[in-house]
Amino acid sequence: MSPSGSEITPDQFRKLTRELENFRDIAQQLVPLPGEIPTIPGFDIWGGALPLAGPVGGDHITYIDFKKRFDLPARINQAREAGRPDVVENLTRCQHTGGIALIDVSGHRMTDALLAAMLHQAFLLGALYELDRFGQITRHLFENLNTRFYQSSGTNKFVSFIYGEISEDAKFRFLSAGQPYPSVFSYRHGRFMEVSPHLCLSFPPLGMLPSFNVIDRNTTESVLGFKEGYEINEWTLMGRGDILLLHSDGLTEHSGPNGAYAPQRLEQTLRDVKDLGARHIFDAITHDLAVFATPTDDISLVVIKRT
């Protein structure tokens, strides 16, 4: 029915269909291309999002290969001329680092991709300012994003988020806001490794509580109070062939008549394909989870294998 109570006319229906198609096309433009996956010596990386309904959904992945996306030599020269050795040092480290952001908006309709697209653009724009100011992406960016989404998104929508950086020295640093912890599969032992709880700090999804340690906190009202400051987790991928999985809760909560897919069935799949490259491991997992049971949520997965 139209707002006036009459039925939607064929012309109105075609117009609405074109609008949805236009929105779909815009959202699909944000899907990362294979060439955007970071190239880090010593690592093989592949990932993707599997929308539950239609070509796009609430899950989204953004890759940052700093040396490809930004002109780091020009920025280093600029920082050196400005007498900022700290920024020079950070930018130099970025030349050997790749970033991965995994976004999960509650819901899996095409229109839920709007929030993911908003965060995608806000994150990349913020990254530009962070590099100019600090020479690296800091926690300050995520405090501002959190407060911004608290002020603008609806209370019935949550945005889980994890951002991690992998470097040539096998260090993986990440910040998690409502996302499952990454999983580390040991090539040598053929199983998932336990990680100490103090290396698994997590925070509420973006937008649930405003950040306390931002300069504009006095202009933000919150009945439930403020969020504590974000902290960074740092892991080390120790052995050759070890596999790190970044994933949304669509994978950890995937289940069927035989129970939960993770960790047992997922672990067995990794044992079967641990000698393959990251793309083939990704394909094997996504195929096997569909065989195990029909998905009921969007699923995102990034495979990082130490070679």
C-alpha positions in Angstrom: 0.0 0.0 0.0 1.2 3.6 -0.6 1.2 6.2 2.2 -2.2 7.4 1.1 -3.7 3.9 1.6 -3.9 3.0 -2.1 -2.1 0.1 -3.7 1.4 0.7 -5.1 1.3 1.4 -8.8 3.5 -0.5 -11.3 5.5 2.7 -11.8 6.0 3.1 -8.1 7.1 -0.6 -7.9 9.6 -0.2 -10.7 11.0 2.9 -9.1 11.4 1.2 -5.8 13.1 -1.8 -7.5 15.5 0.5 -9.3 16.4 2.2 -6.0 17.1 -1.1 -4.4 19.2 -2.2 -7.4 21.2 1.1 -7.1 21.8 0.5 -3.4 23.0 -3.0 -4.1 25.4 -1.8 -6.8 26.8 0.8 -4.5 27.2 -1.7 -1.7 28.9 -4.2 -4.0 31.5 -1.6 -5.0 32.8 -1.7 -1.4 33.5 -5.5 -1.5 37.3 -5.8 -1.5 39.0 -7.1 -4.6 41.7 -9.8 -4.4 44.4 -7.2 -5.2 43.5 -5.3 -2.0 44.5 -8.2 0.2 47.7 -7.3 2.0 51.0 -8.7 0.7 53.1 -9.5 3.7 56.3 -11.5 3.3 56.0 -14.8 5.2 52.2 -14.8 5.1 49.5 -16.0 2.8 46.1 -14.3 3.3 42.7 -14.8 1.9 39.1 -14.0 3.0 35.6 -13.2 2.1 32.1 -12.6 3.4 29.2 -14.9 2.7 25.9 -13.0 2.7 22.9 -15.0 3.9 20.4 -13.3 1.6 21.3 -11.6 -1.7 24.7 -10.3 -2.9 25.4 -8.1 0.2 24.5 -8.3 3.9 25.6 -7.0 7.3 29.1 -8.5 7.2 31.9 -6.6 5.6 35.7 -6.9 5.3 38.2 -4.1 4.7 41.9 -4.7 3.9 44.7 -2.2 4.3 48.0 -2.9 2.7 49.7 0.3 3.8 52.4 0.3 1.2 49.7 -0.1 -1.6 46.9 2.2 -0.3 49.1 5.1 0.9 52.2 6.9 -0.4 54.3 6.0 2.6 57.7 7.3 1.1 56.1 10.7 0.6 54.6 10.7 4.1 58.0 9.7 5.6 59.8 12.5 3.8 57.1 15.0 5.0 57.4 13.8 8.6 61.2 13.9 8.4 61.1 17.5 7.1 58.7 18.4 9.9 61.1 17.0 12.5 58.8 14.2 13.6 61.0 11.1 14.1 58.2 9.3 15.9 56.0 9.5 12.9 58.9 8.5 10.6 59.4 5.4 12.7 55.7 4.4 12.7 55.3 5.0 9.0 58.4 2.9 8.3 56.9 0.0 10.4 53.7 0.3 8.3 55.7 -0.6 5.2 55.9 -4.1 6.6 52.4 -4.3 8.0 48.9 -5.1 6.7 45.6 -4.3 8.3 42.3 -6.3 8.3 38.9 -4.9 9.6 36.0 -7.2 9.9 32.6 -5.6 10.4 29.4 -7.4 11.5 26.1 -5.4 11.6 23.2 -7.0 13.4 20.8 -8.3 10.7 21.6 -9.7 7.3 19.4 -7.8 4.9 20.7 -5.7 2.0 19.8 -2.5 3.8 21.9 -3.6 6.8 24.9 -3.2 4.5 24.3 0.6 4.9 25.8 0.7 8.4 28.7 -1.4 7.2 29.3 1.0 4.4 29.2 3.9 6.7 31.8 2.4 9.0 33.9 1.4 6.0 34.2 4.9 4.8 34.5 6.5 8.3 37.3 4.0 9.1 39.3 4.7 6.0 38.9 8.4 6.3 40.0 8.3 9.9 43.0 6.1 8.9 44.2 9.0 6.7 44.1 11.5 9.5 45.8 8.9 11.9 48.7 8.4 9.5 49.1 12.2 9.1 49.1 12.8 12.8 50.7 9.7 14.3 52.1 7.6 11.4 49.9 4.7 12.4 46.4 3.7 13.3 45.8 4.2 17.0 43.1 3.4 19.5 42.0 7.0 19.3 40.4 6.4 15.9 38.2 3.6 17.4 37.2 5.7 20.4 35.9 8.4 18.0 34.1 5.9 15.8 32.5 4.3 18.8 31.1 7.6 20.1 30.1 8.7 16.6 28.0 5.5 16.1 26.5 5.8 19.5 25.2 9.3 18.6 24.0 8.3 15.1 22.9 4.6 14.9 19.6 3.2 16.2 19.4 1.4 19.5 18.2 -1.7 17.8 21.3 -2.0 15.6 24.7 -3.1 16.8 28.0 -3.1 15.0 30.6 -5.7 16.0 34.1 -4.9 14.8 37.6 -6.3 14.9 40.7 -4.6 13.5 44.0 -6.4 13.4 47.4 -5.8 11.9 49.8 -8.5 10.9 53.5 -7.7 10.4 56.5 -9.5 8.9 57.9 -10.3 12.4 54.8 -12.5 13.0 53.2 -10.1 15.4 49.4 -9.8 15.3 47.9 -6.8 17.1 44.2 -6.4 17.3 41.3 -4.6 18.9 38.0 -6.4 19.3 34.6 -4.8 19.9 32.0 -7.5 20.3 33.6 -9.9 17.8 34.7 -13.5 18.5 38.4 -13.9 19.4 40.6 -15.0 16.5 41.4 -18.7 16.4 45.0 -20.0 16.1 45.5 -23.5 14.6 48.9 -25.1 15.2 50.3 -26.8 12.1 52.6 -28.9 14.3 50.0 -30.1 16.8 47.0 -30.2 14.5 44.6 -28.4 16.8 43.5 -25.0 18.0 45.8 -23.5 20.6 44.6 -22.1 23.9 45.3 -18.4 24.4 45.7 -16.8 27.8 42.6 -14.8 28.9 44.8 -11.7 29.5 45.6 -11.7 25.8 41.8 -11.8 24.9 40.5 -8.4 25.9 37.2 -7.5 24.2 34.8 -4.6 24.4 31.1 -4.0 23.7 30.0 -3.5 20.0 30.5 -0.1 18.5 27.8 2.4 19.5 26.4 0.6 22.6 28.2 2.9 25.1 30.0 6.1 24.3 33.8 6.4 25.0 34.9 8.2 28.1 38.4 9.2 27.0 37.4 11.5 24.1 37.5 15.2 24.3 33.8 15.7 23.5 32.5 13.3 26.3 30.9 16.2 28.1 28.6 16.8 25.2 27.4 13.2 25.2 24.6 11.9 27.4 24.5 8.2 28.4 22.1 6.7 31.0 24.3 3.5 31.2 27.5 5.4 31.6 30.7 5.3 29.4 32.9 2.6 28.0 36.4 2.1 29.3 39.3 2.8 27.0 40.1 0.3 24.3 43.2 -1.9 24.8 45.2 -3.7 22.1 45.8 -7.5 22.2 49.2 -8.7 20.8 49.8 -12.3 19.7 52.7 -14.0 18.1 52.2 -16.6 15.4 55.1 -19.0 16.3 55.4 -21.8 13.9 55.6 -22.2 10.1 52.3 -23.3 8.8 50.3 -22.0 11.7 46.9 -20.6 10.7 45.1 -17.6 12.2 41.3 -17.3 11.5 39.4 -14.0 11.8 35.7 -14.7 11.7 32.3 -13.3 12.6 29.9 -15.0 15.0 28.1 -16.5 12.0 30.9 -19.1 12.0 31.2 -19.7 15.7 27.4 -20.0 16.1 26.9 -22.1 13.0 25.1 -25.4 13.9 23.0 -28.2 12.5 21.4 -31.5 13.6 24.8 -32.8 14.7 25.5 -29.8 16.9 27.9 -26.9 16.6 30.3 -26.6 13.6 33.1 -25.1 15.7 35.4 -26.0 17.1 35.5 -29.7 16.5 34.3 -30.0 12.9 36.3 -26.8 11.9 39.4 -28.2 13.5 39.1 -31.4 11.6 38.7 -29.5 8.3 41.8 -27.6 9.1 43.7 -30.8 9.8 42.7 -32.0 6.4 43.8 -28.9 4.5 46.6 -27.4 6.6 49.2 -28.0 3.8 47.2 -25.9 1.3 47.3 -22.2 0.7 45.1 -19.6 2.4 42.6 -19.4 -0.5 42.1 -23.2 -0.7 41.7 -23.3 3.1 39.1 -20.6 2.9 37.3 -22.5 0.1 37.4 -25.8 2.0 36.0 -24.3 5.2 33.2 -22.4 3.5 32.2 -25.5 1.4 32.3 -27.8 4.5 30.2 -25.5 6.7 27.5 -25.4 4.0 27.6 -29.2 3.8 27.4 -29.4 7.6 24.2 -27.3 7.8 22.4 -24.5 5.9 23.7 -21.1 7.3 21.3 -18.9 9.2 23.5 -15.8 9.4 26.0 -13.9 7.3 29.5 -15.4 7.7 32.9 -13.7 7.3 36.2 -15.4 7.4 39.8 -14.4 6.8 42.6 -17.0 6.7 46.1 -15.9 7.6 48.7 -18.6 7.2 52.4 -18.3 8.2 54.5 -19.6 5.4 
